[in-house]
Every structure is written in structure tokens, then in C-alpha cells.
Amino acid sequence: MDLIIDGLIEAIRLLWNGNSEVFAITWLSLKVSGTATLISVFLGVYTGVTIALSSFWGKRAVVVLVNTCMGFPPVVIGLVVTIFLWRSGPLGNFGLLYTPTAIIIAQTIIAAPIVTGISIAAINQLPEKLRLQALALGATRLQMVWLLIREARLPLLAAIMAGFGGVISEIGASIMVGGNIKGHTRVLTTATAMETSKGNFELAIALSIILLLLMIVVNSVLTTIQMKGR
């Protein structure tokens, strides 16, 4: 219990004193995970809506694959991305390994299936007559799709929250492709793991509290938007 209290005090002290390293780590975490979430939203919503509104052979298998990828181990994704970005890998010439860009790539791969799966479910739960009515009233297919997205905006906001929560708290892939380099690729989760391994529990708890506060703030904003939309 004393460790938790000391960690809370340390978190307050770090924030109050404006610790530059902690703020840099926090900003990088928000920037990397925010970018990955934004990319995954565009990819996931587009893919999810396309799958939900299309009829093709093997659709059930595709949905099963998407749902399976929603729970794919981040460490496996980190391994695959590392192999591709390795110097002798297919994308090694770009020099992306151990950079924030590499973390964004890995986190996007983690979040995209989450957003895609929830988007499929969100569109499928809408009445099928809604699509037919929109087309019957003269709407183009693009206008009909936009109408469905607007009608499903509340669960789609939940998809954004799920995607962001999945990547901001992820550590396996981030540490593998980012390398946890101080001042360059160190984010809140990897910094917390490092401080824990060094026995600096107060600082580790402080970083964890900052991570939780960051998640609470972001999710509170999205939840407020969701409730207003309702």
C-alpha cells in the first residue's frame, strides 16, 4: 500500500515540477497511439462498412478472420513488423526499425481489426430496410453509406475508444519495434516496464498513474461526444 501511495505522490511531484522527460514520454505516447488510432479508424471503418454491405463468397470466413485478429497477440505482431523492418527484411532499406514510425505501424495493425470488427457489427445491427429506403428515395450508394455511418456513429465511437485503449496500453510490439530508446521511442508502457525491472517502483507507479489519467481524459472526451450524440 505504501508503494502505491508513494507512487501517487511521485506522479503528482513529476507533473507539478514539469519533469521534461516524463512530459516527453507522455507526449510521444499520445502522438504515436493517437496517430495509429486515427489511421486504424479510416482503414477499419472503410473495411468494416465494405464487408458489412457486400455479399460475396467466403464472407463468413472473412468476418471470422477479422474477429480472430481482434485478439491477435501484440507480441506476434511486433515480431512480424520487426522482421519486415529488419535491415535484411523486405522494408529494411527504409530504416524504420526503432523509430516512432515503426511503433505507429505496429499499433495500427493492432487497432485496425478492432475497429473493423466493431464497424461490421455496428452496420449489421442497423435495419436492412434503412438501406432500401435510402436508395428508394433517390440516394446514391455513397450517400446511403454515409447515412448508415451517421446512424451507427455511437458504436463507431466505441470502436475508436476500444482501438485507442488497445494501443495506448500495449507494450509487447512497442518495445520490439521501438527499442525503448530514451528520448526517441520510449513511451509510457515501455518506460514503466523498464523502471519496474530496475526496482524503481515509485517511478513505475507514477508513470502508470499518468497513463491511466491519459486514458481517462481521452475516453471521457469521446464518451461525452457519444452521450451528446445519443
C-alpha positions as CSV (number, residue, x, y, z in Angstrom):
1,M,0.0,0.0,0.0
2,D,2.9,2.3,0.8
3,L,4.3,1.8,-2.7
4,I,1.0,2.9,-4.3
5,I,0.8,6.0,-2.1
6,D,4.5,6.8,-2.8
7,G,3.8,6.3,-6.5
8,L,0.8,8.7,-6.4
9,I,2.9,11.3,-4.6
10,E,5.7,10.8,-7.1
11,A,3.3,11.2,-10.0
12,I,2.0,14.5,-8.5
13,R,5.5,15.7,-8.0
14,L,6.6,14.8,-11.5
15,L,3.6,16.6,-13.0
16,W,3.8,19.6,-10.6
17,N,7.5,20.1,-11.3
18,G,7.0,19.8,-15.0
19,N,9.5,16.9,-15.5
20,S,10.6,17.3,-19.1
21,E,11.4,13.6,-19.6
22,V,8.0,12.5,-18.3
23,F,6.2,15.0,-20.4
24,A,8.2,14.0,-23.5
25,I,7.3,10.3,-22.8
26,T,3.7,11.2,-22.3
27,W,3.5,13.4,-25.4
28,L,5.2,10.7,-27.5
29,S,2.7,8.1,-26.2
30,L,-0.2,10.3,-27.1
31,K,1.2,11.2,-30.5
32,V,2.1,7.6,-31.5
33,S,-1.1,6.0,-30.2
34,G,-3.3,8.8,-31.5
35,T,-1.8,8.6,-35.0
36,A,-2.2,4.8,-35.0
37,T,-5.8,5.1,-33.8
38,L,-6.6,7.7,-36.5
39,I,-5.2,5.6,-39.3
40,S,-6.9,2.5,-38.0
41,V,-10.2,4.3,-37.8
42,F,-10.0,5.3,-41.5
43,L,-8.9,1.8,-42.5
44,G,-11.2,-0.1,-40.1
45,V,-14.4,1.9,-40.8
46,Y,-13.9,1.7,-44.5
47,T,-13.1,-2.1,-44.4
48,G,-15.9,-2.8,-41.9
49,V,-18.6,-1.0,-43.8
50,T,-17.5,-2.5,-47.1
51,I,-17.6,-6.0,-45.7
52,A,-20.9,-5.4,-43.9
53,L,-22.6,-4.1,-47.1
54,S,-21.1,-6.6,-49.5
55,S,-22.3,-10.0,-50.5
56,F,-19.6,-12.4,-51.6
57,W,-18.5,-16.0,-51.3
58,G,-16.5,-16.5,-48.1
59,K,-17.8,-13.5,-46.3
60,R,-18.4,-15.5,-43.1
61,A,-14.8,-16.7,-43.2
62,V,-13.6,-13.1,-43.6
63,V,-15.6,-11.9,-40.6
64,V,-14.3,-14.8,-38.6
65,L,-10.7,-13.8,-39.6
66,V,-11.4,-10.2,-38.6
67,N,-12.8,-11.3,-35.2
68,T,-9.8,-13.5,-34.7
69,C,-7.4,-10.7,-35.5
70,M,-9.1,-8.5,-32.9
71,G,-7.5,-10.6,-30.2
72,F,-4.2,-11.3,-32.0
73,P,-1.2,-11.2,-29.6
74,P,0.6,-7.9,-29.9
75,V,4.0,-9.6,-29.4
76,V,3.4,-11.7,-32.5
77,I,2.5,-8.5,-34.5
78,G,5.7,-6.9,-33.1
79,L,7.7,-9.9,-34.3
80,V,6.3,-9.8,-37.8
81,V,6.8,-6.0,-38.1
82,T,10.3,-6.4,-36.8
83,I,11.1,-9.0,-39.4
84,F,9.7,-6.8,-42.2
85,L,11.6,-3.7,-41.0
86,W,14.9,-5.5,-40.2
87,R,17.9,-4.5,-42.2
88,S,17.8,-7.6,-44.3
89,G,13.9,-7.6,-44.4
90,P,11.7,-6.5,-47.2
91,L,11.4,-3.0,-45.9
92,G,14.8,-2.8,-44.3
93,N,16.1,-0.1,-46.7
94,F,13.7,2.5,-45.3
95,G,15.4,2.4,-41.9
96,L,12.2,2.5,-39.9
97,L,13.1,0.0,-37.2
98,Y,13.5,1.5,-33.7
99,T,11.7,4.7,-34.7
100,P,8.3,6.1,-33.7
101,T,7.0,5.3,-37.2
102,A,7.7,1.6,-36.5
103,I,5.6,1.8,-33.4
104,I,2.8,3.5,-35.3
105,I,2.8,0.7,-37.9
106,A,2.6,-2.0,-35.3
107,Q,-0.1,-0.2,-33.3
108,T,-2.1,0.4,-36.4
109,I,-2.0,-3.3,-37.2
110,I,-3.2,-4.0,-33.7
111,A,-6.0,-1.4,-33.7
112,A,-7.4,-1.8,-37.2
113,P,-9.0,-5.2,-36.7
114,I,-10.7,-3.9,-33.5
115,V,-12.2,-1.0,-35.4
116,T,-13.1,-3.2,-38.4
117,G,-14.8,-5.8,-36.3
118,I,-16.9,-3.3,-34.3
119,S,-17.7,-1.4,-37.5
120,I,-19.1,-4.6,-39.1
121,A,-21.2,-5.3,-36.0
122,A,-22.4,-1.7,-35.9
123,I,-23.6,-1.7,-39.6
124,N,-25.1,-5.1,-39.3
125,Q,-27.3,-4.1,-36.4
126,L,-29.0,-1.4,-38.4
127,P,-32.3,-2.3,-40.1
128,E,-31.9,-3.5,-43.6
129,K,-34.9,-1.5,-44.6
130,L,-33.0,1.6,-43.9
131,R,-30.7,0.9,-46.8
132,L,-33.5,0.1,-49.1
133,Q,-35.5,3.3,-48.1
134,A,-32.5,5.5,-48.7
135,L,-31.9,4.0,-52.2
136,A,-35.7,4.2,-52.9
137,L,-35.7,7.9,-52.1
138,G,-33.0,8.5,-54.7
139,A,-29.8,8.4,-52.6
140,T,-26.7,7.3,-54.3
141,R,-24.7,4.4,-52.8
142,L,-22.2,6.8,-51.4
143,Q,-25.0,8.9,-49.7
144,M,-26.6,5.7,-48.4
145,V,-23.3,4.6,-46.9
146,W,-22.8,8.0,-45.2
147,L,-26.3,7.7,-43.8
148,L,-25.5,4.3,-42.3
149,I,-22.3,5.6,-40.8
150,R,-24.2,8.5,-39.2
151,E,-26.8,6.2,-37.8
152,A,-24.1,3.9,-36.4
153,R,-21.9,6.7,-35.1
154,L,-22.4,5.8,-31.4
155,P,-21.0,2.3,-31.7
156,L,-18.3,3.6,-34.0
157,L,-17.2,6.0,-31.3
158,A,-17.0,2.9,-29.1
159,A,-14.7,1.4,-31.7
160,I,-12.4,4.4,-31.5
161,M,-12.2,4.1,-27.8
162,A,-11.5,0.4,-28.0
163,G,-8.8,0.9,-30.6
164,F,-7.1,3.7,-28.6
165,G,-7.3,1.7,-25.4
166,G,-5.8,-1.3,-27.1
167,V,-2.7,0.5,-28.4
168,I,-2.0,3.1,-25.7
169,S,-1.8,0.2,-23.1
170,E,0.2,-2.1,-25.4
171,I,3.8,-2.9,-24.6
172,G,5.0,-6.1,-26.5
173,A,5.0,-4.7,-30.0
174,S,6.1,-1.2,-29.0
175,I,9.2,-2.4,-27.2
176,M,10.1,-4.9,-30.0
177,V,9.9,-2.4,-32.9
178,G,10.7,0.7,-31.0
179,G,13.6,-0.5,-28.8
180,N,12.6,1.7,-25.8
181,I,15.3,4.3,-26.8
182,K,15.4,7.2,-24.3
183,G,14.3,10.4,-25.8
184,H,13.3,8.7,-29.1
185,T,11.0,5.8,-28.8
186,R,10.3,5.4,-25.1
187,V,6.6,5.5,-24.3
188,L,4.7,5.2,-21.1
189,T,4.2,1.5,-21.2
190,T,7.8,0.6,-22.1
191,A,9.2,3.2,-19.6
192,T,7.0,1.6,-16.8
193,A,8.3,-1.9,-17.6
194,M,11.9,-0.6,-17.6
195,E,11.6,1.2,-14.3
196,T,9.9,-1.9,-12.8
197,S,12.7,-4.1,-13.9
198,K,15.2,-1.7,-12.3
199,G,13.2,-1.8,-9.0
200,N,12.1,1.9,-9.2
201,F,8.6,1.0,-8.2
202,E,7.6,4.6,-7.2
203,L,8.5,6.0,-10.6
204,A,6.9,3.0,-12.3
205,I,3.7,3.5,-10.4
206,A,3.8,7.2,-11.2
207,L,4.1,6.5,-14.9
208,S,1.3,4.0,-14.7
209,I,-0.9,6.6,-13.0
210,I,-0.1,9.1,-15.7
211,L,-1.0,6.5,-18.3
212,L,-4.3,5.8,-16.6
213,L,-5.1,9.6,-16.4
214,L,-4.3,9.9,-20.1
215,M,-6.7,7.1,-20.9
216,I,-9.4,8.6,-18.7
217,V,-9.1,12.0,-20.2
218,V,-9.3,10.8,-23.8
219,N,-12.1,8.3,-23.1
220,S,-14.0,10.9,-21.2
221,V,-13.9,13.3,-24.2
222,L,-15.1,10.5,-26.5
223,T,-17.8,9.4,-24.1
224,T,-19.1,12.9,-23.7
225,I,-19.4,13.2,-27.5
226,Q,-21.1,9.8,-27.6
227,M,-23.6,10.8,-25.0
228,K,-24.4,14.1,-26.7
229,G,-24.9,12.2,-29.9
230,R,-27.4,9.9,-28.2
